[in-house]
Amino acid sequence: MTDAAEPLAPDDLAARLTEVFDLVGPLYRRVQRKVEQAAPLDGLSVGTRAVMVLLREHGPMTVPQMGRAQSLSRQFVQRMVNDAASRGLVESIPNPAHQRSSLIRLTEAGDAAITAVLTRERDALRLVGGDLTDADVAACVRVLTKVLELFDDVDVN
């Protein structure tokens, strides 16, 4: 029996992380369905929501910057930006660092829309309940961040 506070051996770690993957996939798909079911309320797809959250958190960004930050193609991000722009939720502004690559920023309407979405999501997440602690959530975030970093840095083929 290993001590819960000791780092896992690589084989044991891989097995435990497989358990995480087995939960993350269904979680992602269920959340995506819920966001899409709420789309008539907000008019936001999962992709548009992701772009708007990124802009809310980081301020104006270029489409290529957003693509890199989300590990998404520039073309996909551009479609999400175009969708949000057609709804008046984002706008292009001049980029002092690069004349040909405009910055995209939230409009007031976009900020209000994404704030409403996030508020509704947080209201739903309050229902998780249980005895989860800040340390539990910090550990979860730490594990997912480490795994994400692995797939940024390593060719797993």
DRENGUTI-974256 format. One line per field, with one value per atom (N, C-alpha, C, CB): residue in one letter; y, x, z; atom name; residue number from 1. Coordinates in Angstrom, 3 decimals. Atoms other than C-alpha are relative to their C-alpha. Glycine has a CB too. Layout:
<fimars>
resn: c(a  ...)
py: c(Y  ...)
px: c(X  ...)
pz: c(Z  ...)
name: c(CA  ...)
resi: c(NUM  ...)
</fimars>
This chain:
<fimars>
resn: c(m  m  m  m  t  t  t  t  d  d  d  d  a  a  a  a  a  a  a  a  e  e  e  e  p  p  p  p  l  l  l  l  a  a  a  a  p  p  p  p  d  d  d  d  d  d  d  d  l  l  l  l  a  a  a  a  a  a  a  a  r  r  r  r  l  l  l  l  t  t  t  t  e  e  e  e  v  v  v  v  f  f  f  f  d  d  d  d  l  l  l  l  v  v  v  v  g  g  g  g  p  p  p  p  l  l  l  l  y  y  y  y  r  r  r  r  r  r  r  r  v  v  v  v  q  q  q  q  r  r  r  r  k  k  k  k  v  v  v  v  e  e  e  e  q  q  q  q  a  a  a  a  a  a  a  a  p  p  p  p  l  l  l  l  d  d  d  d  g  g  g  g  l  l  l  l  s  s  s  s  v  v  v  v  g  g  g  g  t  t  t  t  r  r  r  r  a  a  a  a  v  v  v  v  m  m  m  m  v  v  v  v  l  l  l  l  l  l  l  l  r  r  r  r  e  e  e  e  h  h  h  h  g  g  g  g  p  p  p  p  m  m  m  m  t  t  t  t  v  v  v  v  p  p  p  p  q  q  q  q  m  m  m  m  g  g  g  g  r  r  r  r  a  a  a  a  q  q  q  q  s  s  s  s  l  l  l  l  s  s  s  s  r  r  r  r  q  q  q  q  f  f  f  f  v  v  v  v  q  q  q  q  r  r  r  r  m  m  m  m  v  v  v  v  n  n  n  n  d  d  d  d  a  a  a  a  a  a  a  a  s  s  s  s  r  r  r  r  g  g  g  g  l  l  l  l  v  v  v  v  e  e  e  e  s  s  s  s  i  i  i  i  p  p  p  p  n  n  n  n  p  p  p  p  a  a  a  a  h  h  h  h  q  q  q  q  r  r  r  r  s  s  s  s  s  s  s  s  l  l  l  l  i  i  i  i  r  r  r  r  l  l  l  l  t  t  t  t  e  e  e  e  a  a  a  a  g  g  g  g  d  d  d  d  a  a  a  a  a  a  a  a  i  i  i  i  t  t  t  t  a  a  a  a  v  v  v  v  l  l  l  l  t  t  t  t  r  r  r  r  e  e  e  e  r  r  r  r  d  d  d  d  a  a  a  a  l  l  l  l  r  r  r  r  l  l  l  l  v  v  v  v  g  g  g  g  g  g  g  g  d  d  d  d  l  l  l  l  t  t  t  t  d  d  d  d  a  a  a  a  d  d  d  d  v  v  v  v  a  a  a  a  a  a  a  a  c  c  c  c  v  v  v  v  r  r  r  r  v  v  v  v  l  l  l  l  t  t  t  t  k  k  k  k  v  v  v  v  l  l  l  l  e  e  e  e  l  l  l  l  f  f  f  f  d  d  d  d  d  d  d  d  v  v  v  v  d  d  d  d  v  v  v  v  n  n  n  n)
py: c(-1.188  0.000  1.241  0.004  -1.215  3.390  1.073  0.506  -1.132  6.444  1.025  0.631  -0.944  8.862  1.308  0.290  -1.256  11.749  -0.142  0.521  0.239  10.141  0.055  -1.363  0.019  10.706  -1.440  0.697  1.319  7.766  -0.396  -0.022  0.530  5.546  0.250  -1.539  -0.331  6.267  -0.907  -0.061  0.895  3.149  0.221  -1.457  -0.249  3.814  1.349  -0.047  -1.325  7.480  -0.076  1.001  0.130  6.567  -0.640  -0.835  0.662  4.236  0.948  -1.248  -0.934  6.881  1.139  0.572  -1.072  9.576  -0.496  0.570  0.563  7.245  0.136  -1.482  -0.204  7.417  1.435  -0.327  -1.410  11.208  0.204  0.926  -0.123  11.010  -0.601  -0.676  0.662  8.628  0.838  -1.349  -0.915  11.320  1.312  0.285  -1.296  14.414  -0.025  0.417  0.089  13.229  0.131  -1.315  -0.129  12.619  1.334  -1.131  -1.302  15.759  1.084  0.347  -0.997  17.867  -0.102  -0.174  0.173  16.374  0.413  -1.454  -0.390  16.860  1.511  -0.668  -1.464  20.467  0.633  0.510  -0.527  21.099  -0.091  -0.758  0.137  19.743  1.022  -1.411  -0.972  21.941  1.410  -0.053  -1.328  25.033  0.145  0.233  -0.064  24.209  0.050  -1.198  -0.074  23.647  1.401  -1.018  -1.362  27.113  1.017  0.328  -0.925  28.607  0.855  -0.772  -0.881  29.790  1.187  -0.800  -1.109  31.886  1.041  -0.517  -0.885  33.328  0.253  -0.566  -0.095  32.746  -0.314  1.362  0.288  31.439  -1.494  0.516  1.382  28.216  -0.196  -0.331  0.306  26.463  0.740  -1.531  -0.667  27.868  1.504  -0.306  -1.450  31.434  0.343  0.511  -0.206  31.173  -0.031  -1.075  0.135  30.016  1.244  -1.249  -1.212  32.981  1.186  0.311  -1.144  35.434  -0.078  0.073  0.157  34.004  0.396  -1.459  -0.345  34.320  1.514  -0.657  -1.460  37.968  0.678  0.512  -0.570  38.663  -0.115  -0.709  0.242  37.158  0.735  -1.467  -0.515  38.540  1.328  -0.990  -1.238  41.613  -0.252  1.008  0.149  42.284  -0.911  1.362  0.942  39.572  -0.125  -1.388  0.313  38.662  -1.401  0.107  1.337  35.624  -1.055  -0.077  1.005  33.769  -0.195  0.395  0.132  34.508  -0.847  1.393  0.782  33.124  -1.468  0.565  1.373  30.029  -0.729  -0.026  0.625  29.332  -0.233  0.870  0.112  29.948  -1.143  1.313  1.030  27.492  -1.298  0.527  1.161  24.988  -0.296  -1.240  0.106  25.646  0.619  0.698  -0.568  26.422  1.466  -0.814  -1.405  30.057  0.113  0.698  -0.048  29.301  -0.210  -1.054  0.240  27.904  1.227  -1.241  -1.192  30.867  1.147  0.412  -1.070  33.245  -0.163  0.018  0.227  31.615  0.391  -1.480  -0.347  32.035  1.516  -0.677  -1.463  35.670  0.614  0.507  -0.528  36.282  -0.146  -0.723  0.223  34.758  1.029  -1.444  -0.962  36.913  1.432  -0.103  -1.351  40.026  0.265  0.188  -0.181  39.452  0.266  -1.237  -0.219  39.560  1.246  -1.222  -1.214  42.719  -0.269  0.860  0.380  40.872  0.280  -1.458  -0.352  41.551  0.969  -1.270  -0.923  44.121  -0.005  1.428  -0.129  44.595  1.410  -0.347  -1.308  47.406  -0.060  0.388  0.006  48.496  -0.627  1.432  0.627  46.564  0.796  -1.505  -0.801  48.913  -0.836  0.827  0.844  45.951  -0.669  -1.050  0.732  44.552  0.539  -1.539  -0.661  46.467  -0.976  0.861  0.924  43.372  -0.956  -0.792  0.916  41.464  0.815  -1.043  -0.820  43.398  -0.703  0.330  0.523  42.984  -0.163  0.938  0.234  41.582  0.279  -1.471  -0.256  42.854  -0.155  1.416  0.074  42.397  1.379  -0.579  -1.226  45.056  0.021  0.091  -0.034  46.190  -1.114  1.385  1.066  43.817  -1.369  0.068  1.265  41.009  -0.258  -0.015  0.146  41.642  -0.366  1.298  0.308  41.614  -1.435  1.003  1.350  38.399  -1.068  -0.171  1.032  36.465  0.028  0.192  -0.077  37.731  -0.760  1.467  0.720  36.394  -1.509  0.462  1.426  33.016  -0.539  -0.246  0.472  32.705  0.014  0.855  -0.053  33.741  -1.198  1.314  1.155  31.073  -1.291  -0.056  1.197  28.469  -0.137  0.043  0.044  29.388  -0.354  1.350  0.372  29.154  -1.517  0.746  1.453  25.604  -0.738  -0.402  0.672  24.695  0.057  0.621  -0.057  25.778  -1.240  1.271  1.169  22.691  -1.269  -0.225  1.175  20.322  -0.545  0.339  0.437  20.216  -0.923  -0.684  0.934  17.506  0.662  -0.598  -0.497  17.990  0.430  -1.064  -0.425  19.312  1.212  0.323  -1.099  21.595  0.766  -0.526  -0.770  24.268  -0.830  1.325  0.860  21.807  -1.050  -0.695  0.966  19.242  0.641  -0.544  -0.685  21.745  0.412  1.239  -0.379  23.018  -1.218  0.600  1.215  19.428  -0.379  -1.160  0.301  18.865  0.928  0.125  -0.981  22.052  -0.296  1.452  0.310  21.102  -1.205  -0.268  1.204  17.631  0.316  -1.122  -0.289  18.902  0.926  0.625  -0.896  21.663  -0.784  1.104  0.825  19.130  -0.840  -0.922  0.826  16.857  0.875  -0.758  -0.917  19.808  0.407  1.250  -0.367  20.884  -1.138  0.377  1.147  17.357  -0.014  -1.311  0.082  17.467  1.223  -0.188  -1.148  20.905  -0.274  1.271  0.145  19.710  -1.304  0.159  1.334  16.032  -0.526  -0.953  0.705  14.189  -1.388  -0.065  1.275  11.258  -1.047  0.206  0.997  9.456  -1.152  0.621)
px: c(0.855  0.000  0.893  -0.968  -0.805  1.438  -0.620  0.141  0.424  1.271  -0.663  1.209  0.757  -1.338  0.746  -1.354  -0.739  1.095  1.266  0.358  -1.209  3.947  -0.315  0.624  0.224  4.337  -0.159  1.177  0.249  3.064  1.121  -1.344  -0.918  5.332  -0.631  0.293  0.548  4.953  -1.142  1.097  1.076  2.852  -1.275  0.444  1.160  0.561  -0.631  0.402  0.496  0.287  -0.789  1.169  0.696  -0.659  -1.372  0.842  1.287  -3.385  -0.987  0.193  0.890  -4.817  -0.434  0.698  0.363  -4.692  -0.980  1.250  1.002  -6.619  -1.392  0.313  1.276  -9.390  -0.488  0.134  0.357  -9.305  -0.522  1.222  0.443  -9.543  -1.384  0.997  1.291  -12.465  -1.138  0.031  1.010  -14.309  -0.066  0.283  -0.039  -13.183  -0.773  1.443  0.712  -14.551  -1.507  0.320  1.447  -18.131  -0.394  -0.498  0.289  -17.999  -0.036  1.055  -0.056  -16.961  -1.233  1.283  1.142  -19.689  -1.313  -0.089  1.228  -22.394  -0.087  -0.064  0.000  -21.367  -0.285  1.358  0.240  -21.278  -1.477  0.845  1.436  -24.818  -0.813  -0.479  0.731  -26.024  0.162  0.488  -0.226  -24.415  -0.812  1.503  0.757  -25.976  -1.502  0.336  1.420  -29.378  -0.379  -0.343  0.248  -29.066  0.212  0.904  -0.302  -28.006  -1.195  0.499  1.115  -31.540  -0.150  -1.298  0.056  -31.363  1.062  0.172  -1.146  -27.952  0.399  1.161  -0.446  -27.440  1.470  -0.281  -1.431  -23.948  0.250  0.684  -0.460  -22.414  1.130  0.476  -1.112  -19.764  1.259  0.255  -1.191  -17.064  -0.031  0.151  0.127  -18.376  0.156  -1.358  -0.137  -18.665  1.483  -0.797  -1.420  -15.011  0.796  0.588  -0.680  -13.819  -0.337  -0.399  0.417  -15.831  0.580  -1.533  -0.619  -14.547  1.465  -0.141  -1.413  -10.999  0.188  0.556  -0.092  -11.563  -0.337  -0.935  0.369  -13.206  1.163  -1.251  -1.103  -10.252  1.279  0.281  -1.297  -7.399  -0.052  0.647  0.110  -8.753  0.166  1.030  -0.076  -8.398  1.149  0.156  -0.976  -6.570  -0.216  -0.111  0.157  -5.923  -0.585  1.362  0.531  -7.579  1.100  -0.615  -1.047  -4.223  0.362  1.244  -0.281  -3.552  -1.075  0.088  1.092  -6.971  0.111  -1.377  -0.156  -6.372  1.082  0.316  -1.088  -3.055  -0.411  1.264  0.393  -4.528  -0.987  -0.613  1.025  -7.374  0.357  -1.318  -0.397  -5.445  -1.040  0.202  0.986  -7.931  0.580  -1.339  -0.484  -7.377  -0.425  -0.537  0.318  -7.291  -1.322  1.131  1.221  -10.072  -1.241  0.049  1.127  -12.378  -0.253  0.255  0.153  -11.714  -0.572  1.355  0.517  -12.358  -1.494  0.730  1.442  -15.759  -0.754  -0.278  0.648  -16.605  -0.019  0.731  -0.069  -15.461  -1.008  1.427  0.966  -17.519  -1.432  0.150  1.334  -20.573  -0.281  -0.126  0.185  -20.087  -0.104  1.168  0.039  -19.447  -1.350  1.151  1.295  -22.635  -1.114  -0.344  0.974  -24.510  0.325  -0.057  -0.387  -22.737  0.662  -1.204  -0.593  -20.916  1.499  -0.248  -1.420  -17.339  0.187  0.901  -0.332  -15.679  1.493  -0.493  -1.409  -12.370  0.458  0.243  -0.620  -10.089  1.422  -0.013  -1.375  -6.711  0.977  0.450  -1.051  -3.707  1.283  0.196  -1.206  -0.773  1.249  0.231  -1.170  1.636  0.014  0.064  0.074  0.438  -1.175  -0.151  1.056  -1.509  -0.970  0.611  0.863  -2.881  -0.780  0.825  0.693  -4.061  -0.685  0.991  0.759  -6.778  -0.143  -1.386  0.361  -7.480  -1.513  0.500  1.426  -10.868  -0.289  -0.421  0.372  -12.607  -1.502  0.451  1.421  -15.931  -0.625  -0.227  0.784  -18.551  -0.702  -1.039  0.785  -20.712  -1.045  -0.692  1.003  -23.410  0.647  -0.724  -0.715  -20.855  0.401  1.226  -0.371  -19.607  -1.224  0.644  1.230  -23.184  -0.454  -1.120  0.441  -23.978  0.862  0.036  -0.865  -20.941  -0.081  1.457  0.196  -21.437  -1.256  -0.091  1.242  -25.008  0.198  -1.124  -0.269  -23.816  0.805  0.756  -0.854  -21.100  -0.734  1.258  0.797  -23.482  -0.929  -0.814  0.892  -25.968  0.776  -0.761  -0.823  -23.182  0.444  1.225  -0.424  -21.902  -1.170  0.607  1.190  -25.443  -0.211  -1.260  0.158  -25.636  1.103  0.018  -1.116  -22.185  -0.111  1.313  0.222  -23.259  -0.749  -0.785  0.794  -25.499  0.841  -1.068  -0.856  -22.499  -0.038  1.445  0.110  -22.579  1.122  -1.308  -1.002  -20.756  0.953  0.769  -0.966  -17.732  1.310  0.274  -1.205  -15.297  0.627  -0.321  -0.736  -12.611  0.769  0.962  -0.858  -10.466  1.217  0.437  -1.155  -7.570  -0.360  0.504  0.448  -9.597  -0.017  -1.402  0.101  -10.288  1.386  -0.921  -1.372  -6.676  0.750  0.761  -0.658  -5.450  -0.514  -0.222  0.589  -7.850  0.570  -1.534  -0.541  -6.698  1.479  -0.177  -1.428  -3.049  0.186  0.656  -0.114  -3.513  -0.357  -0.909  0.415  -5.404  0.991  -1.394  -1.010  -2.832  1.242  0.377  -1.179  0.034  -0.246  0.359  0.315  -1.702  -0.071  -1.336  0.078  -2.472  1.401  -0.829  -1.384  1.188  0.708  0.781  -0.614  2.252  -0.359  -0.439  0.418  0.206  0.401  -1.489  -0.577  1.594  1.458  -0.100  -1.451  5.204  0.478  0.616  -0.451  5.306  -0.775  -0.134  0.644  4.611  -0.344  0.928  0.418  2.536  -0.304  -1.224  0.223  2.410  0.943  0.154)
pz: c(0.000  0.000  0.000  1.236  0.046  -0.951  0.878  -1.443  -0.818  1.249  -0.913  0.773  0.839  -0.140  -0.216  0.628  0.126  0.397  -0.837  1.369  0.786  -1.569  -1.497  0.367  1.457  -5.332  -0.494  -0.747  0.575  -7.375  -0.949  -0.731  1.007  -9.421  -1.367  0.227  1.330  -13.174  -0.462  -1.015  0.434  -13.884  0.806  0.123  -0.852  -10.916  -0.335  1.486  0.370  -11.875  -1.306  -0.134  1.288  -15.445  0.190  -0.990  -0.242  -14.169  0.665  0.869  -0.699  -11.830  -0.928  1.254  0.930  -14.519  -1.054  -0.677  0.900  -16.797  0.613  -0.306  -0.683  -14.188  -0.188  1.499  0.195  -14.512  -1.419  0.270  1.390  -18.317  -0.191  -0.941  0.143  -17.996  0.565  0.681  -0.536  -16.030  -0.773  1.460  0.674  -17.931  -1.314  -0.256  1.281  -21.285  0.164  -0.684  -0.205  -20.099  0.628  0.871  -0.606  -17.958  -1.076  1.081  1.066  -20.955  -0.899  -0.832  0.903  -23.160  0.665  -0.465  -0.704  -20.518  0.152  1.378  -0.126  -19.897  -1.355  0.561  1.344  -23.648  -0.359  -1.035  0.278  -23.992  0.776  0.342  -0.825  -21.120  -0.552  1.460  0.579  -22.656  -1.272  -0.290  1.253  -26.018  0.250  -0.882  -0.340  -24.377  0.457  1.089  -0.461  -22.829  -1.117  1.181  1.094  -26.180  -0.418  -1.191  0.360  -26.984  0.965  -0.032  -0.959  -23.801  -0.304  1.428  0.146  -24.576  -1.448  0.737  1.378  -28.276  -0.162  -0.532  0.040  -27.505  -0.161  1.268  0.116  -28.754  1.010  -1.469  -0.898  -26.674  -0.460  0.054  0.530  -28.978  0.200  -1.465  -0.195  -28.834  1.470  -0.527  -1.436  -25.061  0.390  0.786  -0.336  -24.858  -0.416  -0.677  0.476  -26.945  0.904  -1.466  -0.814  -24.863  1.416  0.063  -1.325  -21.559  -0.073  0.516  0.179  -22.862  -0.065  -1.276  0.107  -23.799  1.326  -1.100  -1.307  -20.442  0.979  0.574  -0.928  -18.573  -0.373  0.075  0.435  -20.700  -0.730  -0.873  0.751  -22.443  -1.486  0.480  1.455  -26.173  -0.436  -0.650  0.540  -28.125  -1.499  0.694  1.419  -31.734  -0.131  -0.756  0.251  -33.284  0.161  -1.413  -0.208  -33.482  1.484  -0.777  -1.432  -29.790  0.686  0.665  -0.599  -28.853  -0.401  -0.429  0.459  -30.968  0.772  -1.477  -0.760  -29.250  1.446  -0.052  -1.409  -25.792  0.222  0.482  -0.136  -26.439  -0.733  -0.515  0.813  -28.586  -1.075  0.890  1.073  -31.381  -1.270  0.397  1.260  -35.046  -0.111  -1.211  0.231  -36.081  -0.748  -0.788  0.793  -38.553  0.873  -1.107  -0.890  -35.866  0.872  0.876  -0.848  -33.580  -0.815  0.627  0.852  -36.488  -0.214  -1.349  0.159  -37.070  1.273  -0.349  -1.275  -33.364  0.184  1.194  -0.081  -33.459  -0.953  -0.322  0.972  -36.600  0.515  -1.354  -0.563  -34.913  1.099  0.560  -1.096  -31.810  -0.535  1.008  0.573  -33.936  -0.675  -1.018  0.665  -35.943  1.010  -0.841  -1.072  -32.624  0.831  0.909  -0.725  -31.474  1.348  0.212  -1.282  -28.677  0.081  0.255  0.073  -29.828  -1.153  -0.180  1.086  -32.033  -0.229  0.311  0.350  -33.830  0.304  -1.487  -0.232  -32.764  -0.539  1.528  0.532  -34.152  0.989  -0.337  -0.793  -32.929  -0.204  -0.395  0.172  -32.314  -0.293  1.230  0.208  -32.442  -1.370  1.071  1.266  -35.771  -0.811  0.243  0.772  -38.433  -0.642  -1.064  0.743  -40.194  0.888  -0.963  -0.904  -37.111  1.096  0.615  -0.951  -35.299  1.344  -0.567  -1.312  -31.635  0.041  1.150  -0.196  -30.691  1.469  -0.412  -1.394  -27.581  0.158  0.448  -0.309  -25.865  -0.115  1.406  -0.066  -26.388  1.364  -1.192  -1.248  -23.468  -0.006  0.182  0.103  -24.721  0.181  -1.359  -0.146  -24.934  1.437  -0.882  -1.408  -21.420  0.832  0.533  -0.735  -20.123  -0.289  -0.374  0.373  -22.046  0.661  -1.522  -0.580  -20.839  1.518  -0.456  -1.445  -17.293  0.403  0.461  -0.295  -17.366  -0.122  -0.941  0.188  -18.693  1.178  -1.328  -1.092  -16.057  1.333  0.095  -1.236  -13.286  0.071  0.079  0.028  -14.347  0.213  -1.324  -0.181  -14.553  1.452  -0.927  -1.407  -11.088  0.909  0.424  -0.776  -9.725  -0.058  -0.534  0.146  -11.105  0.757  -1.495  -0.668  -9.755  1.522  -0.437  -1.450  -6.267  0.497  0.369  -0.361  -6.298  0.153  -1.037  -0.115  -6.335  1.422  -0.405  -1.388  -2.546  0.419  0.218  -0.493  -0.677  0.966  -1.149  -0.977  1.482  -0.654  1.047  0.705  -1.111  0.685  -1.467  -0.623  0.272  -1.064  1.094  0.894  -1.285  -0.392  0.665  0.297  -1.050  -1.055  1.288  1.007  -3.050  -1.386  0.354  1.291  -5.800  -0.486  0.108  0.377  -5.763  -0.548  1.223  0.482  -6.172  -1.384  0.983  1.301  -9.081  -1.069  0.057  0.950  -10.804  -0.265  0.544  0.158  -10.197  -0.916  1.375  0.821  -11.715  -1.448  0.545  1.374  -14.767  -0.700  -0.012  0.569  -15.305  -0.409  1.008  0.325  -15.195  -1.252  1.188  1.161  -17.709  -1.252  0.212  1.137  -19.984  -0.453  0.366  0.336  -19.831  -0.726  1.270  0.660  -20.798  -1.477  0.668  1.397  -23.973  -0.799  -0.082  0.701  -24.812  -0.372  0.870  0.133  -24.463  -0.592  1.307  0.373  -25.449  -1.188  1.169  1.110  -28.668  0.513  -1.286  -0.580  -27.416  -1.071  0.880  1.058  -30.784  0.138  -1.372)
name: c(N  CA  C  CB  N  CA  C  CB  N  CA  C  CB  N  CA  C  CB  N  CA  C  CB  N  CA  C  CB  N  CA  C  CB  N  CA  C  CB  N  CA  C  CB  N  CA  C  CB  N  CA  C  CB  N  CA  C  CB  N  CA  C  CB  N  CA  C  CB  N  CA  C  CB  N  CA  C  CB  N  CA  C  CB  N  CA  C  CB  N  CA  C  CB  N  CA  C  CB  N  CA  C  CB  N  CA  C  CB  N  CA  C  CB  N  CA  C  CB  N  CA  C  CB  N  CA  C  CB  N  CA  C  CB  N  CA  C  CB  N  CA  C  CB  N  CA  C  CB  N  CA  C  CB  N  CA  C  CB  N  CA  C  CB  N  CA  C  CB  N  CA  C  CB  N  CA  C  CB  N  CA  C  CB  N  CA  C  CB  N  CA  C  CB  N  CA  C  CB  N  CA  C  CB  N  CA  C  CB  N  CA  C  CB  N  CA  C  CB  N  CA  C  CB  N  CA  C  CB  N  CA  C  CB  N  CA  C  CB  N  CA  C  CB  N  CA  C  CB  N  CA  C  CB  N  CA  C  CB  N  CA  C  CB  N  CA  C  CB  N  CA  C  CB  N  CA  C  CB  N  CA  C  CB  N  CA  C  CB  N  CA  C  CB  N  CA  C  CB  N  CA  C  CB  N  CA  C  CB  N  CA  C  CB  N  CA  C  CB  N  CA  C  CB  N  CA  C  CB  N  CA  C  CB  N  CA  C  CB  N  CA  C  CB  N  CA  C  CB  N  CA  C  CB  N  CA  C  CB  N  CA  C  CB  N  CA  C  CB  N  CA  C  CB  N  CA  C  CB  N  CA  C  CB  N  CA  C  CB  N  CA  C  CB  N  CA  C  CB  N  CA  C  CB  N  CA  C  CB  N  CA  C  CB  N  CA  C  CB  N  CA  C  CB  N  CA  C  CB  N  CA  C  CB  N  CA  C  CB  N  CA  C  CB  N  CA  C  CB  N  CA  C  CB  N  CA  C  CB  N  CA  C  CB  N  CA  C  CB  N  CA  C  CB  N  CA  C  CB  N  CA  C  CB  N  CA  C  CB  N  CA  C  CB  N  CA  C  CB  N  CA  C  CB  N  CA  C  CB  N  CA  C  CB  N  CA  C  CB  N  CA  C  CB  N  CA  C  CB  N  CA  C  CB  N  CA  C  CB  N  CA  C  CB  N  CA  C  CB  N  CA  C  CB  N  CA  C  CB  N  CA  C  CB  N  CA  C  CB  N  CA  C  CB  N  CA  C  CB  N  CA  C  CB  N  CA  C  CB  N  CA  C  CB  N  CA  C  CB  N  CA  C  CB  N  CA  C  CB  N  CA  C  CB  N  CA  C  CB  N  CA  C  CB  N  CA  C  CB  N  CA  C  CB  N  CA  C  CB  N  CA  C  CB  N  CA  C  CB  N  CA  C  CB  N  CA  C  CB  N  CA  C  CB  N  CA  C  CB  N  CA  C  CB  N  CA  C  CB  N  CA  C  CB  N  CA  C  CB  N  CA  C  CB  N  CA  C  CB  N  CA  C  CB  N  CA  C  CB  N  CA  C  CB  N  CA  C  CB  N  CA  C  CB  N  CA  C  CB  N  CA  C  CB  N  CA  C  CB  N  CA  C  CB  N  CA  C  CB  N  CA  C  CB  N  CA  C  CB  N  CA  C  CB  N  CA  C  CB  N  CA  C  CB  N  CA  C  CB  N  CA  C  CB)
resi: c(1  1  1  1  2  2  2  2  3  3  3  3  4  4  4  4  5  5  5  5  6  6  6  6  7  7  7  7  8  8  8  8  9  9  9  9  10  10  10  10  11  11  11  11  12  12  12  12  13  13  13  13  14  14  14  14  15  15  15  15  16  16  16  16  17  17  17  17  18  18  18  18  19  19  19  19  20  20  20  20  21  21  21  21  22  22  22  22  23  23  23  23  24  24  24  24  25  25  25  25  26  26  26  26  27  27  27  27  28  28  28  28  29  29  29  29  30  30  30  30  31  31  31  31  32  32  32  32  33  33  33  33  34  34  34  34  35  35  35  35  36  36  36  36  37  37  37  37  38  38  38  38  39  39  39  39  40  40  40  40  41  41  41  41  42  42  42  42  43  43  43  43  44  44  44  44  45  45  45  45  46  46  46  46  47  47  47  47  48  48  48  48  49  49  49  49  50  50  50  50  51  51  51  51  52  52  52  52  53  53  53  53  54  54  54  54  55  55  55  55  56  56  56  56  57  57  57  57  58  58  58  58  59  59  59  59  60  60  60  60  61  61  61  61  62  62  62  62  63  63  63  63  64  64  64  64  65  65  65  65  66  66  66  66  67  67  67  67  68  68  68  68  69  69  69  69  70  70  70  70  71  71  71  71  72  72  72  72  73  73  73  73  74  74  74  74  75  75  75  75  76  76  76  76  77  77  77  77  78  78  78  78  79  79  79  79  80  80  80  80  81  81  81  81  82  82  82  82  83  83  83  83  84  84  84  84  85  85  85  85  86  86  86  86  87  87  87  87  88  88  88  88  89  89  89  89  90  90  90  90  91  91  91  91  92  92  92  92  93  93  93  93  94  94  94  94  95  95  95  95  96  96  96  96  97  97  97  97  98  98  98  98  99  99  99  99  100  100  100  100  101  101  101  101  102  102  102  102  103  103  103  103  104  104  104  104  105  105  105  105  106  106  106  106  107  107  107  107  108  108  108  108  109  109  109  109  110  110  110  110  111  111  111  111  112  112  112  112  113  113  113  113  114  114  114  114  115  115  115  115  116  116  116  116  117  117  117  117  118  118  118  118  119  119  119  119  120  120  120  120  121  121  121  121  122  122  122  122  123  123  123  123  124  124  124  124  125  125  125  125  126  126  126  126  127  127  127  127  128  128  128  128  129  129  129  129  130  130  130  130  131  131  131  131  132  132  132  132  133  133  133  133  134  134  134  134  135  135  135  135  136  136  136  136  137  137  137  137  138  138  138  138  139  139  139  139  140  140  140  140  141  141  141  141  142  142  142  142  143  143  143  143  144  144  144  144  145  145  145  145  146  146  146  146  147  147  147  147  148  148  148  148  149  149  149  149  150  150  150  150  151  151  151  151  152  152  152  152  153  153  153  153  154  154  154  154  155  155  155  155  156  156  156  156  157  157  157  157)
</fimars>
